[in-house]
Structures are given as structure tokens and as C-alpha cells.
């Protein structure tokens, strides 16, 4: 073999080696694996107390409903105090607070903290859910919210009046006008009305405000998830290119 043929063979071998290394590098699966590594899940931000709402939310009220209640009750102000004496993030009355603490197996105290506020509120909502368990879930939340604000007594009065008048008492839209009429002596003096006069103006507004805020939070979460999905799709396109 002469020198020229030897050089040709060597150059050919080098070229084949370079092509092999280049192709191997381009087919390296590592970049694809790195691109698909799971990222920490991100959440819609509503308030500084979202983690507590997420932690204690249950099948009665999801975390956005708890946030909606807290917003309407206190606008997320843990130092808020109502004219009736309700305090804290979730605006629980002291007597109800202590009663619910006992139900939770916690020490009786009047000193509230934010985590206990949320736990007590959830337990209170759960108990009202049991009280209205005979109503379908979609409607039931209205009765629960109405009771959270105005107590269960007048809600049941309105339901008794509805039953007496042959009105479907399991629909909140039927109960609203009856509650509104409990300022009329002809209504609250009825023998089936056991708890008398009640001005339901605040309670009826409260239910609407919480439901409206909850719908707003649901819409925000849908938009948040949609933007996350769009960013994820764009990221996949970028890596595929």
C-alpha cells in the first residue's frame, strides 16, 4: 500500500468518526429528559391565607369558597371585629368559636388565631351541612351560607312557612322572599314561625356576595390554568424546534 492510499484511508476513517460523534450528540436523549422534568405545581393566588384554605377545605366548601367567605366576612383582615362581636378572619362569634373548639377537641379559649379560625369555620360549615343534608348539594350551599351569617333558626322558620303554603322549601329562590317577609308581623306571628321577627336583608345580600365572589375566584382559576397550559404548550414547541 502506497502512502497516498494510506492517507485516503486515514482521512476516510476520521470523517466517519466525526459523523458518528455528531449524530450521537444530536440524538442524545438527555435534553429531552431535562425538558420533561416535573416543575413544582403553581397555584392561583387569592390571599395570604390560601395555604390554610387549601389545607382545611373539604367536600362541603372547597378552598375558593373558604376564601370567598373570608373575603366577604373580613376582607382578609385578621383583626376585624363586627358590631355584634364576631372577630377574626372568618368572623366567628366568641360563643360559637368556643363551642366549635370543644367539637374539635381543642382547649377552650377566647384567644383566637388564624389557623384555628379557619378550622373552626370549616367545622361549623360541616355541621350546618349535616343539618341541611336533605337538600341537594347545589342548593344546600345557599342554606349553609345563609345560616353562617344569620343562624339556622330563621332559615328553618322560612322553610316551615314554605311547607305550610305548599311552596318547595328545598329551593333557595323560594326561601329568599319568605325570609325577606319575616319583618311582617302577619308572617312572623304565624304559629309555624318559632323564632319571630327577623330582618334578613344582610343575610340575603351575604349569600349573593359570597356566591358572586366564589364565581369570580373560579373564573380566575380557569384563566390561570389556561395561561399555564398555553405556557406549557409554548415550551414544548420551543424544545421540539
C-alpha positions as CSV (number, residue, x, y, z in Angstrom):
1,X,0.0,0.0,0.0
2,X,1.5,3.3,-1.1
3,X,1.4,6.5,1.0
4,X,-1.4,8.1,-0.9
5,X,-3.8,5.2,-0.3
6,X,-2.9,5.2,3.3
7,X,-3.7,8.9,3.7
8,X,-7.0,8.4,1.9
9,X,-8.0,5.6,4.3
10,X,-7.0,7.6,7.4
11,X,-9.0,10.6,6.2
12,X,-12.0,8.4,5.5
13,X,-11.8,6.9,9.0
14,X,-11.6,10.3,10.6
15,X,-14.6,11.6,8.6
16,X,-16.6,8.5,9.6
17,X,-15.7,9.0,13.2
18,X,-16.7,12.7,13.1
19,X,-20.0,11.9,11.5
20,X,-20.7,9.2,14.1
21,X,-19.9,11.5,17.1
22,X,-22.0,14.3,15.6
23,X,-25.0,12.1,15.1
24,X,-24.7,10.6,18.6
25,X,-24.7,14.0,20.1
26,X,-27.8,15.1,18.2
27,X,-29.6,12.0,19.3
28,X,-28.6,12.4,23.0
29,X,-31.9,11.9,25.0
30,X,-30.7,14.0,27.9
31,X,-32.0,17.3,26.7
32,X,-35.5,15.8,26.3
33,X,-35.4,14.3,29.8
34,X,-34.4,17.6,31.3
35,X,-37.2,19.4,29.4
36,X,-39.8,16.9,30.8
37,X,-38.7,17.1,34.4
38,X,-41.8,18.0,36.5
39,X,-41.9,21.5,37.8
40,X,-43.4,22.5,41.2
41,X,-47.1,22.9,40.9
42,X,-48.2,26.5,40.9
43,X,-51.5,27.8,42.3
44,X,-53.7,30.8,41.8
45,X,-53.0,33.4,44.5
46,X,-56.1,34.9,46.2
47,X,-54.9,35.8,49.7
48,X,-52.0,35.3,52.2
49,X,-54.2,32.6,53.7
50,X,-54.5,30.3,50.6
51,X,-52.4,27.6,52.2
52,X,-54.7,27.4,55.2
53,X,-57.8,27.3,52.9
54,X,-56.3,24.6,50.8
55,X,-55.2,22.6,53.9
56,X,-58.6,22.6,55.6
57,X,-61.0,22.7,52.6
58,X,-63.3,19.7,52.3
59,X,-66.2,18.3,50.3
60,X,-68.6,20.9,51.8
61,X,-66.5,24.0,50.9
62,X,-63.5,23.9,48.5
63,X,-60.6,26.3,49.2
64,X,-62.0,29.1,46.9
65,X,-65.4,29.0,48.8
66,X,-63.5,29.4,52.1
67,X,-61.6,32.3,50.6
68,X,-64.8,33.9,49.3
69,X,-66.3,33.6,52.8
70,X,-63.2,35.1,54.4
71,X,-63.2,38.0,51.9
72,X,-66.9,38.9,52.5
73,X,-66.6,38.5,56.2
74,X,-63.3,40.4,56.9
75,X,-61.6,41.2,53.6
76,X,-58.8,39.0,54.9
77,X,-58.3,41.2,57.9
78,X,-57.4,39.0,60.9
79,X,-58.0,41.9,63.3
80,X,-61.5,42.6,62.1
81,X,-64.3,42.9,64.6
82,X,-68.0,43.3,63.9
83,X,-70.5,45.4,65.8
84,X,-72.1,42.1,67.0
85,X,-68.7,40.9,68.4
86,X,-67.6,38.5,65.7
87,X,-63.9,38.5,65.3
88,X,-61.0,37.3,63.2
89,X,-60.5,36.3,59.6
90,X,-63.7,34.2,59.5
91,X,-65.8,36.4,61.8
92,X,-66.8,33.8,64.3
93,X,-68.8,34.8,67.3
94,X,-67.0,34.0,70.6
95,X,-69.7,31.6,71.9
96,X,-69.7,29.7,68.6
97,X,-65.9,29.7,68.5
98,X,-65.7,28.1,71.9
99,X,-68.4,25.6,71.1
100,X,-66.7,24.5,67.9
101,X,-63.3,24.3,69.7
102,X,-64.9,21.7,72.0
103,X,-66.2,19.8,69.0
104,X,-62.7,19.8,67.6
105,X,-61.3,18.6,70.9
106,X,-59.3,21.8,71.4
107,X,-58.8,23.7,74.6
108,X,-61.5,26.2,75.5
109,X,-60.1,29.7,74.9
110,X,-61.3,33.1,73.8
111,X,-57.9,33.8,72.2
112,X,-58.3,33.3,68.5
113,X,-55.6,32.6,65.9
114,X,-55.9,32.5,62.2
115,X,-55.4,28.7,61.8
116,X,-58.0,28.0,64.4
117,X,-60.3,30.5,62.8
118,X,-60.3,28.5,59.6
119,X,-60.6,25.1,61.4
120,X,-63.5,26.4,63.5
121,X,-65.2,27.8,60.4
122,X,-64.8,24.6,58.5
123,X,-66.2,22.6,61.4
124,X,-69.2,25.0,61.7
125,X,-69.9,24.8,58.0
126,X,-69.7,21.0,58.1
127,X,-72.2,20.9,61.0
128,X,-74.6,23.0,59.0
129,X,-74.1,20.8,56.0
130,X,-75.3,17.9,58.1
131,X,-78.3,19.9,59.3
132,X,-79.4,20.6,55.7
133,X,-78.3,17.2,54.3
134,X,-81.8,16.5,53.0
135,X,-81.3,19.3,50.4
136,X,-79.4,18.6,47.1
137,X,-75.8,19.8,47.2
138,X,-76.1,22.6,44.6
139,X,-78.9,24.3,46.6
140,X,-77.6,23.4,50.0
141,X,-74.7,25.8,50.0
142,X,-77.1,28.7,49.9
143,X,-78.8,27.4,53.1
144,X,-75.4,26.9,54.7
145,X,-74.2,30.4,53.8
146,X,-77.4,31.9,55.0
147,X,-77.1,30.1,58.3
148,X,-73.4,31.1,58.7
149,X,-74.5,34.7,58.5
150,X,-77.9,34.7,60.2
151,X,-78.2,31.5,62.1
152,X,-80.2,28.4,61.2
153,X,-83.3,29.3,63.3
154,X,-84.8,31.8,60.9
155,X,-83.9,29.7,57.8
156,X,-85.9,26.8,59.3
157,X,-88.8,29.2,60.1
158,X,-88.9,30.2,56.4
159,X,-88.8,26.6,55.4
160,X,-91.7,25.8,57.7
161,X,-93.7,28.7,56.3
162,X,-92.9,27.5,52.7
163,X,-94.1,24.0,53.6
164,X,-97.4,25.3,55.1
165,X,-98.0,27.4,51.9
166,X,-97.3,24.5,49.6
167,X,-94.0,26.0,48.3
168,X,-91.0,23.9,47.5
169,X,-88.8,24.7,50.5
170,X,-85.7,23.0,49.0
171,X,-85.1,25.8,46.6
172,X,-83.3,28.9,47.9
173,X,-85.0,31.2,45.4
174,X,-88.3,30.2,47.1
175,X,-86.9,30.8,50.6
176,X,-85.5,34.3,49.8
177,X,-88.8,36.1,49.6
178,X,-90.1,34.4,52.7
179,X,-87.0,35.4,54.7
180,X,-87.5,38.9,53.4
181,X,-91.1,38.9,54.7
182,X,-90.1,38.0,58.3
183,X,-90.3,41.6,59.3
184,X,-94.0,41.5,58.7
185,X,-95.9,40.7,61.9
186,X,-98.6,38.8,59.9
187,X,-95.8,36.4,58.8
188,X,-93.6,36.1,61.9
189,X,-96.6,35.7,64.2
190,X,-97.7,32.6,62.3
191,X,-97.7,29.5,64.7
192,X,-95.2,27.7,62.5
193,X,-92.7,30.5,62.8
194,X,-91.0,29.7,66.1
195,X,-88.3,32.4,66.2
196,X,-90.3,35.5,65.4
197,X,-89.1,38.7,63.7
198,X,-86.0,38.7,61.5
199,X,-84.6,41.3,59.2
200,X,-83.0,39.1,56.5
201,X,-81.6,42.0,54.4
202,X,-78.0,41.4,55.4
203,X,-78.3,37.6,55.2
204,X,-79.7,37.6,51.7
205,X,-77.1,40.1,50.5
206,X,-74.4,38.0,52.2
207,X,-75.3,34.8,50.3
208,X,-75.3,36.6,47.0
209,X,-72.0,38.3,47.7
210,X,-70.2,35.1,48.7
211,X,-71.6,33.2,45.7
212,X,-70.5,36.1,43.4
213,X,-67.0,36.2,44.9
214,X,-66.7,32.4,44.6
215,X,-67.7,32.5,40.9
216,X,-65.1,35.2,40.4
217,X,-62.4,33.1,42.0
218,X,-63.5,30.1,39.9
219,X,-63.2,32.2,36.7
220,X,-59.7,33.5,37.8
221,X,-58.6,29.9,38.4
222,X,-59.8,28.8,34.9
223,X,-57.9,31.7,33.4
224,X,-54.8,30.8,35.4
225,X,-54.9,27.2,34.3
226,X,-55.4,28.2,30.7
227,X,-52.4,30.5,30.8
228,X,-50.4,27.7,32.4
229,X,-51.4,25.3,29.7
230,X,-50.5,27.9,27.0
231,X,-47.1,28.4,28.5
232,X,-46.6,24.6,28.7
233,X,-47.5,24.2,25.0
234,X,-45.2,27.0,24.0
235,X,-42.4,25.5,26.0
236,X,-42.9,22.1,24.2
237,X,-42.9,23.8,20.8
238,X,-39.7,25.6,21.7
239,X,-37.9,22.4,22.7
240,X,-39.2,20.5,19.8
241,X,-37.8,23.2,17.5
